[in-house]
C-alpha cells in the first residue's frame, strides 16, 4: 500500500511533505494528534487504529529528528554570531567555514562553532586558513582528550605573543603536540608555560621553537621552569653586562657544565641554575650528551607526528560515523533551518492542523478497514487503475485542501 503510507510519493508522501513544511511543537503534538485520531476514527477497527498510531509515531520521530537537527544548527550559527563581531557577508563566511570544518571532524557541532568563533576572534583568520586551523585544533582536542577551550586560549596567546602568522600557526601547533607527547605534559600546560617564560628564553637567544623544546625538556625532567629560566636569565644578564651576547652566554653555561672537571662540580653548577632536585639530573644529561642546546628537539625525542596524521591513523568506525553524521547534518541543514526561518521556534498551532488531516482521513480508513483481506491486498492495483470507490474521493480532496492551506 505504498500510495497510502508510501516511501517516496502518493498520499502518504504528500502528508509527510505537508508535515515537514509546518514545524510542530512536539511537546504536545503526540497527545493532540492521538486525541484527534480517537475522535475521527470512532468507527474504525482496532487494527486501523494501531496502524495509525504507528504511522503517527514514525512521523513524530522524523519530525523530531528534523527539529533536533534544526536546533543544533541554529544554535551553532547563533554561537558564532554571539561570539564574533562578524555581520553580513563576513558572518556568512564564518558560517561557511563552520560547515566546511564540521564535515571534516568527528566533534559535535557546538564544539566546531566554538573553534571557528574563537580562532576567528583571537587570530583574525578567515577562509581556508581558518578552516585548516579550526580543524587542527578540533582534532587535537579529540585525539588528546584536552579541553578545547583551554587549548584554544593557551595556544592563541602563544601565537599572538610571538607574532606567529599563516602556515606557521599550523606548524607550531604540531610542534607543541610533538613536545607534549615527548614530555608527558599537555599542550595547554606547555603553551601556558611558553606564555610565561618564552619571552625570557627568547631574551636568552632561543627561538620560539627552541623555547618550546627547552621548556618541554625541563618539564620532562621535573624542573621548575620558572626557577630555571629566572636563574638562567640572571646569569645571562651578568654576562651581557660584560658585553657577552645572550646566546653565547647560554652556550657557555651548558659548555661549563659539560666540561666541568668532575660530576660534583658539574652538579653544583646545575643546582645553582635548576635547583637541588633537578640540577644533578640535568648535569648528568648535559655531560652525557642527551641534553644538547644545539639539538633540543633530538634531546627531547620530539619526533615528527602531526595532529592530522595521528587523527587519521587512530580514526575508528565510531569516528567515521560521527563525521558522516556531521556531513548529513550539514547537507540537511538548509531544509531544517527553513522551518525555523518560516515558522519560528514556537509553532504549537501546528498540532491542530495535523488533527484535521487525520480527521479528513477517517472515512477513508473506515472504508478500507471494512474490506475483506483479499480486497485490501488489491487496493494498490485498484488505486493505480483509477477505480477507487466514490467515497474515497471526498476524503482525498479534503486532505489536498488542507495541505494547500498549510502551504
N, C-alpha and C positions, 0 to 999 in steps of 0.2 A: 504493500500500500504506500508506495513512495510518493504519490501525488498528495496524499493526506498529511503524512508526517515527514515527508521526504528530506533527503540529504541536500540536494542542490537546487530544487525548484518546487513548483506546484504550490498548493495552498499552504503546506507547512513552511515552505521556503518564504512565501510572502509574509506569513505571520512572523517568522523569525526576523525578516528584514524590517518589518514594522516595529518589532520589539527593539532591535538594535538602535533604531532611529530615535527612540524615546528614552532614554536612560532612567529607569525607575529607581525609586528608593527601596532597596531590598530589605530594609529593616521591617517594613510592613507588607511588602509585596506578597510573600508566601501566604500569609493569613488572609489578606484581602482577596487574592485570586482564588484561593481554595473555597472561601465563602461564596464567591461568585459561581464557582463550579457546582457547589452543592445546590444553590438556588436555581441555576439554569439547567440542572440535569436531574431533577427530582424523579423523572420517569425513566432515566437511563439505567441500564443494567449495571450490576456491580463490576463486571469486567471492564466496561467502558469507563466507569469512574476511576478504576485502578489505573487503566492506561492513561487517562487524562492527567492523573496525579504524577505519573512517571514522566509524561511529556512536560508538565509544568516544572518538575524537578530538574529536568535537563535544561530547559530554558533558563531557569533561575541560576543554575551552575554556570552556564555560558555567559549569561548577563553579568553574574557576579564576577567572573573572571575578567570581563571587559572593564567593569567598574574598578577592580583592583589594579588592573594594568593602567587604566587612565589615571588613577590616583597616584601611582608610583611615578609615572612620567611627569604628571603635573607638579608633584612635589619636587622632583629633580629640577625642573625648569624654574620653579619658584625659588629654590635654594640658590641657584646661580644668579637669579635676578636680585635676591635679597643680599647676597654676599659679594657682589661686584658693583661697580658704578656703570656698567655697560647698559646701554639702551639701544633701541632701534636695530640698525644693521650690525652694530657691534655685539649686541646681545644675541642676535640670531647666529652670528659667527661662533660665539661661545656655545650656544645650543648645538650647533653643527659639530663642534669639537666633542661635546658630550656624547653625541650619537656615534661619532667615529670611534671614540675610545671605548664606549660601553660594549661595542661588538667585538673588541679585541681582548677583553679581560674577563675573568670569572667573578669579579667583585660585584656586589649589588649596585643597583642604580644610584642609591643615595651616596655611596662611597665615591662613585665616579663623579657625581656632581660636586661633591666636596673637593675632590682633587682638582677638577677643572677650575672651579671658582678660586681656590686658594693659590694655585700656580699662576693663574692669570693676574690675580691681585698682587701677590708677593713678588713675582718675577717679571710681570708685564709681557708674558709670552702669548702669542696668538697663532692660529693656523697650525701647520704641520709641526712646528716646534712645540707648541702647547700639547698637541696630540701625543707626540713622542714622549715628552717628559711626564705627562699625566699617566700614560700607560706604564712607564717605567716605575713611577712611584707606587702605583696600584699593585704592580707585580711584586715590587719589593715588600710591601705590606703583606701581600698574600703568601709569598714564599717564606718570609721570616716570621710571620705572625706578629710583627711590630704594630703598634698603634699608628694608624695612618696620619692622624692629626699631629702627633708628636714628631713623627719622621718628617712631615712636610715643614713644620715650623723650624726644626733644628737645621735641616739641610738648606732651606731657603735663606736662613740667616747666614750660613757659610757663603753661599753664592753671592749674596748682597755685600757682605763684609769684604770679600776678596775680589769683587768685580768679575765673577765668573759669568760668561755670556755664551749664548749659542750652543753649539755642539759640545763645548767644554763642560756644560752643565751635566750632560749625559755621561761623559767620560769620568767626571768627578764623582757622580753618583755610583758608578761602577767601582771606582777605587774605594770609596767608603764601604761599599758592600764587601769587597775583597778583604779590606783591612779588618772589617768587623768579623768576618769568618775566621781570619787567621788569628785574631787576638781573643775572640770569645766575648767581646763587648758588643752591644747593639749599635746599629747605625745611628740611632737617635742620640745615645750617650756619647759616641765618638764624635759626632758632629757638634754636640754641645761643648765638648772639651776643646774642639778646634776653635769654636767661637770664643772660648775663654782664653786659650793660650796660643792659638795660631798666629795672632798678630805679633806676640812676643817672639815666637820662634822665627817668624819672617824677619824680625829685627835681628835675629841671630844669624841670618843669612840662609835660612831654609826656605825653600819654595813651599807653596800650599801642598803640593803632592808629597814633598818630603816631610812636611809638618804632620800630615795625616798618618804617614807610616811611622814616624817617630813617636807620636802620641799613642798609637796602637801598640807599639813595642813596649812603651812604658807601662801601659795598662796590662799587657800580656805578662809582664814581669812583676806585677804588683806594685809598681812605683806610683807614688802620689805625684801626678803630673804637675799640679800647681807648684808644689815644693821644688820639684826638679827643674822646672822652667825658670822659677824665680832664682834658684841657685845658679843656673847657667847664665841667666841674664846679668846677675851681679858680677860674675867673673868676666863676661864679655864687656860689660861697661868699664870695668877696671882696665881691661886690655885696650879698649877704644881710647881711654884717656892717654894711653901711651902710643896712640897712633896705629894700633893693630886693627885691621878690618874684622868685622864680626865673624865672617865665615872662616877666616884664617885663625881667629882666636878659638872658635869652636873646634876646628880640626886639631888645634894644638892641645885642647883638653883631652880629646879622645886619644891623641898620639901619646900624651904624657902617661895616661893610664895604661895603654897598651905596652909601652916601652919602660914601664917602671922597673926598678931593679929586682923587685920581688913581689909576690902576691900580697903581702901585708901592706906594702907601700901603695900598691895599686888600689887595694880595698879602701885604704884611708882616704885617698883622693876621691874615690867614687862615693864614699859615705858622706863626705863634705858636700857633694853635689846632689846626691839622690837619696840620702837618708840611710839610717842604720840598717833597716830591714833589707832594702833593695840594693844598696851600694855594693856589697861583696858579690852578689849575683851578677850585677851588670859589669862589674870589673872583670869577673871571670869570662863573661860573654865577649867583652871587648878584647881581652887578651887572647881569647881562643879564636877570634875571628868570626864569631857568629853574630856579632853586632858591629856592623860597619857603617860609618857615616856615608861612605861612598856608594853603598848598596843597601839602603834601608829596606827597600822592597824585598830584596833577597833575604836580608836578615829576618824580616817578618815572616817570610814564606807566604807572601800575599797571593800568588797565583794569578790566573788570568780569566777567571769566571766572570761572566756578565750577568746582570739581573735577568735580562731577556732570555739568555741561553739557559740558565738554571730553571727559569719558569717553564720553558718549553720542555726541558729534559724531565722535569718532575710532574708534568701535567698528567692527570689520570682521567678516567672516564667521567667522574663526577664533575671535574673542572670543565671538561669538554661540554658536558650537558649544560652547565651554568652559562658558558659562552653562547651556546645555542639558544638558551632561554633569553639571554640579553638580545641576541640578534632578532629573535621572533618578537620580542617586546618592542624593539625599535621599528621593525617592519610594520607591526600592527598599531604602533603608536598614533599615527595621524588619524586613523579611524576612531580609536578610543578617545583621543583628545577632542575630536569633533563633537562628541557627545557633550563634553563639558562646555565647549565654546558655544554650542547651540542651545543647550538647555540648563547649563549651570550644574552645580553640585547638589542642588536640592530639587528633586522632581517627584515629590510624593504623589502628585496628582496623576502620575503615570499608571499607578495600580488600578484605579477605576477603569482606565481605558482598556487594560488587559481583561478586566472582568467583562466589559462589553463584548470583546472578541469571543470570550468563552461562551457567553450567553447566546451570541449570534450562532455559534456552532452547535448549540444544544439540540435543535431539531434535526440537524444532520446526523449527529451522533446517535440520537434516539432511533432514527430510521435505520442506520447501519446496524445498531445493536439488535434490532428486531429481526434481521435477516438470518436465514439458516446458514450454517457454516460453509456449505458449498458455494452459496451465493456470495458470501463475504470474500471467499477466495477469488471470485471472478470480478470483484469490484474494479480492480485496476484496469482490466480489459474493457469493462463497460464504460468507465470514465474516458479511457483513451479513445473509444469509438464514439463518444458523444452521446451515449444512450442512457444518460443519468435520469433518474426519476425527477418528475417535475418539482417535487417538494424539496429537492436538493438545491435547485437553482436559487430559490429565495434566500436561504441562509448564506450561500456563497456571495450573492450580491450584497447582502448586509455586511459581510466581512470586508469585501472590497471597499464599500462605502466608508466603513470605519477606518480602514488603512489609509484611504485618501484623505480623510480628515486629519489623521495623525501626521501625514506628510507635511 
